[in-house]
Structures are given as structure tokens and as C-alpha cells.
Amino acid sequence: MTVVEVQRGQGPIVLGQPHGGTVVPEEIHARLNQTGRALADTDWHINRLYKGLSGDATVVQSRVHRYVVDANRDPAGQSLYPGQNTTTLVPLTDFDGQPIWLEGQEPSEDEIEERRREFHAPYHAALQEELERVRARHGVAILFDCHSIRSRIPFLFDGELPVFNTGTNDGTTCAPEIAQAVDAVARASGCAAVLNGRFKGGWTTRNYGCPDKGIHAIQMEIAQRAYMDERPPWPWRADRAERLRPHLQEMLDRLRALALSGALAEKGAPK
């Protein structure tokens, strides 16, 4: 099976999409309970949402569902948000805290390691290869990690999530100009927006974001109400999506211009 798909572009931006995949191998699917088989925690339509917004961007997309293995979790199993509810490298529950495996069918430690090698590692090998290729071409690479989530999930956060949730791990994963450019568009959109709120950037953003080495990373977590219905069968809503997509395009356009201006390379990126 194809674990990861890469659409290679020649621009300075790489779009990471670790949670849009819905493929669950048959032998794993058989061990999920009814809650797990609903795949409710998918980043539904994420590839469609970003498609065509930046013609020269590279897209790296996992085809495997996060219940098989979560490509945005630390492969060593460390929590991204100590002290807060979250899900693990191979989740045992959904975002509502409900078990997703049939009783007695939870994956063992050996199986988790096998899944890491088979599904997690190839995604990150592809992502790293593309970031290094882009940096070699432009002197700088910007990883824009694309995510979406239901607006209300009491197990994970209180109240209703803002539409735009930008994460840079409190400013450590990218140059400040990148965070400022994205956050400015988000706040000018008329939608609720926050920088480094509940979602500060997952393992992908934190692992690859190294501004001093010319790789900048920023995560965008979008509340799904902005472009779809947040209940099965999770339909795309074109009217909402077409209001949202111009703001995402402006973010990517600003980042592209910033990368190509040379301003980021002057701050320590390799020439």
C-alpha cells in the first residue's frame, strides 16, 4: 500500500498533511470497535481545502489514518502537552476519551513499534527529504503543517475553538516574521483567531522547525465548522470553504514572498 503521497513543487513552501488519510489496513480495522471505525478524528477534506492555493508548493500527505499511527506524535511516545488530555502515538481513545479498540485488542508495545517503522517513519522520511530539497533550492524552507479539528471537544479543550489556531511552539519553530504574517491574515479575516493557544504545534512542527538552519515550521489548526459539517458523514460545505480559502491563500502568498525576498536567509539560513 502507498503510505505517503508527495506532490513535488518548486517553491519554498512544503504543506504537511499528516491526518487527512483514511486508510486502515484490514487486519487493524477488524480490531477497532464501533467508535474507532467511525474515524471521527480525521482531518476531513484537508487536501481539498488547500488544493490549488499555492501552485508551486510541495504537498506531503499521509494516506494512513491516525488510529493506525499518529504521524504528528513523538515517535518516542512523549506527550506534546504534559498535564493535558491528548492522544498517543497509537491512540487508545478518540478525542472524546472513548476507547476505540475492541476489548483485549489494544495494540502491544511491539506492535506500536512495528507501526512506527511501517507508517510513521516513511511519512517523516518523505517530509524531511522535501524540506531539504526545498532549502537547497531556495536557501530556506517553510513547513506549513495543515490540520483541522472539531470546534467543540470538551475532553481536549474548553468552549469553542477559534477558526484559526496558529502554532509555533511559543515562537521557537520559525522566524517571528512568519508567525506575524500568518497571524495578521487570520485576525484580519473576521474569524476568531489565536496564536499559540491550545494548539502550539505538534511534534512535526517542533521537530523540523529550526530557523537557524533555514527550516521554519508553523502549524495551522482550523476549526472544521469553517468549511464542513462537524457530524457524520462529515460533508464539505462549498459556501463556507470558498469564504475560508482566500485567507489561507493570502497566508501562503505572504510566506512565499517572504521566503523569496531573502529576508529569512539573511537571518542565519544557509546561502
C-alpha positions as CSV (number, residue, x, y, z in Angstrom):
1,M,0.0,0.0,0.0
2,T,1.0,3.6,-0.5
3,V,1.8,5.1,2.9
4,V,2.6,8.7,1.8
5,E,1.9,10.8,-1.3
6,V,4.2,13.6,-2.4
7,Q,3.2,16.3,-4.9
8,R,6.5,18.0,-5.6
9,G,6.6,21.7,-6.3
10,Q,9.5,24.1,-6.9
11,G,8.5,26.8,-4.4
12,P,9.7,27.5,-0.9
13,I,6.7,26.1,1.0
14,V,6.0,22.5,2.0
15,L,2.5,21.6,3.1
16,G,2.4,18.8,5.6
17,Q,-0.8,16.8,5.9
18,P,-0.4,14.0,8.5
19,H,-4.0,13.5,9.4
20,G,-6.1,13.5,6.2
21,G,-5.6,9.9,5.4
22,T,-8.4,7.3,6.0
23,V,-6.6,4.1,5.1
24,V,-6.8,1.4,7.8
25,P,-5.3,-2.0,6.9
26,E,-7.9,-4.7,7.1
27,E,-6.3,-6.6,9.9
28,I,-6.2,-3.4,12.0
29,H,-9.7,-2.3,11.1
30,A,-11.1,-5.6,12.3
31,R,-9.8,-4.8,15.8
32,L,-11.4,-1.4,16.1
33,N,-14.7,-1.1,17.9
34,Q,-17.7,0.8,16.5
35,T,-16.4,4.1,17.9
36,G,-13.0,3.5,16.3
37,R,-14.4,2.5,12.9
38,A,-16.2,5.9,12.7
39,L,-12.8,7.6,12.2
40,A,-14.3,10.7,13.7
41,D,-10.9,12.4,14.4
42,T,-9.9,12.6,10.7
43,D,-8.8,16.0,9.3
44,W,-11.6,15.7,6.8
45,H,-11.1,17.2,3.3
46,I,-7.8,18.8,4.3
47,N,-6.1,18.1,1.0
48,R,-9.1,19.5,-0.9
49,L,-9.1,22.6,1.3
50,Y,-5.6,23.6,0.3
51,K,-5.6,22.3,-3.2
52,G,-4.5,24.9,-5.7
53,L,-3.9,27.6,-3.2
54,S,-0.2,27.7,-3.9
55,G,0.7,26.3,-7.3
56,D,4.4,25.8,-6.6
57,A,4.2,24.4,-3.1
58,T,5.1,20.8,-2.3
59,V,2.5,18.6,-0.6
60,V,3.4,15.7,1.6
61,Q,0.3,13.7,2.7
62,S,-0.1,10.6,4.8
63,R,-2.7,8.2,3.5
64,V,-2.8,6.2,6.7
65,H,-5.4,7.1,9.4
66,R,-4.1,8.4,12.7
67,Y,-5.7,5.5,14.5
68,V,-3.2,3.2,12.8
69,V,-0.4,5.5,14.0
70,D,-0.4,9.3,14.5
71,A,2.2,10.9,12.2
72,N,2.1,14.0,14.3
73,R,3.2,12.4,17.6
74,D,6.6,12.0,19.1
75,P,7.9,8.5,17.9
76,A,9.3,8.1,21.4
77,G,5.9,8.4,22.9
78,Q,6.4,11.6,24.8
79,S,3.4,13.8,25.4
80,L,3.2,17.1,23.5
81,Y,1.0,18.7,26.2
82,P,2.1,17.4,29.6
83,G,-0.8,17.6,32.1
84,Q,-3.5,17.9,29.5
85,N,-5.6,15.3,27.8
86,T,-4.3,14.2,24.5
87,T,-3.9,11.1,22.3
88,T,-0.9,9.0,21.9
89,L,1.4,7.7,19.1
90,V,-1.1,4.9,18.6
91,P,-4.3,6.2,20.1
92,L,-6.3,4.1,22.6
93,T,-9.2,6.6,22.7
94,D,-10.8,9.1,20.4
95,F,-10.8,12.8,21.0
96,D,-13.8,12.4,23.3
97,G,-11.9,10.0,25.6
98,Q,-13.8,6.9,24.4
99,P,-12.0,3.6,23.7
100,I,-11.5,2.8,20.0
101,W,-10.4,-0.8,20.2
102,L,-12.3,-4.0,20.9
103,E,-11.7,-5.2,24.4
104,G,-8.4,-7.1,24.5
105,Q,-7.4,-5.9,21.0
106,E,-5.4,-2.9,22.0
107,P,-2.0,-2.8,20.3
108,S,1.0,-4.1,22.2
109,E,4.3,-2.2,22.6
110,D,5.9,-4.4,19.9
111,E,3.0,-3.6,17.5
112,I,3.3,0.1,18.2
113,E,7.0,-0.1,17.2
114,E,6.1,-2.0,14.1
115,R,3.6,0.6,13.1
116,R,6.0,3.4,13.8
117,R,8.5,1.8,11.4
118,E,5.9,0.9,8.7
119,F,3.8,4.0,8.7
120,H,5.2,6.9,10.8
121,A,8.8,6.7,9.6
122,P,8.1,6.8,5.8
123,Y,6.0,9.9,6.2
124,H,8.7,11.7,8.0
125,A,11.4,10.5,5.7
126,A,9.5,11.9,2.8
127,L,8.8,15.2,4.6
128,Q,12.5,15.6,5.6
129,E,13.6,14.9,2.1
130,E,11.3,17.5,0.6
131,L,12.3,20.1,3.2
132,E,16.0,19.6,2.5
133,R,15.4,19.7,-1.3
134,V,13.4,23.0,-1.0
135,R,16.0,24.5,1.4
136,A,18.8,23.6,-1.1
137,R,16.9,25.3,-3.9
138,H,15.9,28.5,-2.0
139,G,18.2,28.7,0.9
140,V,15.2,28.4,3.2
141,A,12.1,26.2,3.5
142,I,8.8,26.8,5.2
143,L,6.8,23.9,6.5
144,F,3.1,24.8,6.8
145,D,1.5,22.0,8.7
146,C,-2.1,21.7,7.8
147,H,-4.6,20.4,10.4
148,S,-8.3,20.7,11.2
149,I,-10.4,19.6,14.2
150,R,-14.0,19.7,15.5
151,S,-14.9,23.0,17.1
152,R,-16.0,21.6,20.5
153,I,-14.2,18.7,22.2
154,P,-14.6,19.0,26.0
155,F,-12.1,16.2,26.6
156,L,-9.4,18.3,24.9
157,F,-10.3,21.9,25.5
158,D,-13.0,24.2,27.0
159,G,-15.6,26.1,24.9
160,E,-15.5,26.6,21.2
161,L,-12.1,26.6,19.4
162,P,-11.3,29.7,17.3
163,V,-11.4,29.2,13.5
164,F,-7.6,29.9,13.1
165,N,-5.2,28.3,15.6
166,T,-1.7,29.1,14.7
167,G,1.2,27.3,16.5
168,T,4.9,28.0,16.6
169,N,5.7,26.4,20.0
170,D,5.7,29.9,21.5
171,G,7.9,31.3,18.8
172,T,10.7,28.7,18.7
173,T,9.9,27.0,15.3
174,C,10.0,29.9,12.9
175,A,11.2,33.4,12.4
176,P,8.9,36.0,14.0
177,E,8.0,37.5,10.6
178,I,6.4,34.2,9.6
179,A,4.2,34.0,12.7
180,Q,3.3,37.6,12.3
181,A,2.4,37.3,8.7
182,V,0.1,34.3,9.3
183,D,-1.5,35.7,12.4
184,A,-2.2,39.1,10.8
185,V,-4.1,37.4,8.0
186,A,-6.0,35.2,10.5
187,R,-7.0,38.2,12.6
188,A,-8.0,40.4,9.7
189,S,-10.2,37.6,8.3
190,G,-13.1,38.5,10.7
191,C,-12.9,34.9,12.1
192,A,-11.8,34.1,15.7
193,A,-8.0,33.6,15.7
194,V,-5.3,32.8,18.3
195,L,-1.5,32.4,18.2
196,N,-0.1,29.7,20.4
197,G,-3.3,28.9,22.2
198,R,-4.4,25.4,22.9
199,F,-2.5,24.1,19.9
200,K,1.0,25.3,19.8
201,G,2.3,23.0,17.1
202,G,2.6,19.2,17.2
203,W,5.7,17.0,17.0
204,T,6.1,17.8,13.3
205,T,6.3,21.5,13.8
206,R,8.6,21.2,16.8
207,N,10.8,18.6,15.3
208,Y,11.5,20.3,11.9
209,G,11.3,24.0,12.9
210,C,14.9,25.1,13.2
211,P,15.1,28.7,12.0
212,D,18.9,28.9,12.4
213,K,19.3,26.1,9.9
214,G,16.9,27.6,7.4
215,I,13.9,25.4,8.1
216,H,10.9,27.2,9.5
217,A,7.7,25.4,10.7
218,I,4.3,26.7,11.6
219,Q,1.1,24.7,12.3
220,M,-2.4,25.8,11.3
221,E,-5.2,24.1,13.1
222,I,-8.6,25.1,11.6
223,A,-11.9,24.6,13.3
224,Q,-13.9,22.4,10.9
225,R,-17.1,24.4,11.2
226,A,-15.3,26.9,8.9
227,Y,-15.6,24.6,5.8
228,M,-17.7,21.5,6.6
229,D,-20.4,20.0,8.9
230,E,-18.9,18.5,12.1
231,R,-21.0,15.4,12.2
232,P,-21.2,12.2,10.0
233,P,-20.9,11.9,7.1
234,W,-18.7,15.0,7.5
235,P,-19.8,16.8,4.3
236,W,-17.8,19.5,2.7
237,R,-19.7,22.9,2.5
238,A,-18.6,24.7,-0.5
239,D,-20.0,28.1,0.6
240,R,-18.0,28.0,3.8
241,A,-14.9,26.7,2.2
242,E,-14.9,29.4,-0.5
243,R,-15.0,32.1,2.2
244,L,-12.1,30.4,4.1
245,R,-9.8,29.5,1.2
246,P,-8.8,33.1,0.2
247,H,-7.5,33.7,3.7
248,L,-5.4,30.6,3.5
249,Q,-4.2,31.6,0.1
250,E,-3.1,35.0,1.4
251,M,-1.2,33.4,4.2
252,L,0.7,31.2,1.8
253,D,1.3,34.0,-0.6
254,R,2.8,36.1,2.1
255,L,5.0,33.3,3.3
256,R,6.2,32.6,-0.3
257,A,7.0,36.3,-0.8
258,L,8.8,36.4,2.5
259,A,10.9,33.4,1.7
260,L,11.8,34.6,-1.8
261,S,12.7,38.1,-0.6
262,G,15.9,36.8,1.0
263,A,14.9,38.3,4.4
264,L,14.9,34.9,6.1
265,A,18.2,33.7,4.6
266,E,19.8,36.8,6.0
267,K,19.0,35.6,9.5
268,G,21.1,32.5,9.5
269,A,19.8,30.2,6.8
270,P,22.4,28.7,4.6
271,K,23.1,30.6,1.4
